[in-house]
Amino acid sequence: MPRPLGIAGGGILNAIEGTIILTVLASIFAIPPGLLAAFYVAYKPNTPLGAAVRFGTDVLSGVPSIIIGIFGYALIVKPQGH
């Protein structure tokens, strides 16, 4: 466990636990919709939703994540004034 400043010892247990919790929660929220979208696109590729999902995955895999983050910031955060 972490210790107050100036006391010897301490560790990173809270950081490790937080990383594990965040990874598990992200997996719980991301894997089921991702699998459902993959099955939908595999079975119905020529529908408008199938084309939209394929286009979205192409965009997300072809554009660096920092550009997506800046776009999201400009689209959502900046207009709200935060």
Salt bridges, closest charged atoms under 4 A:
none
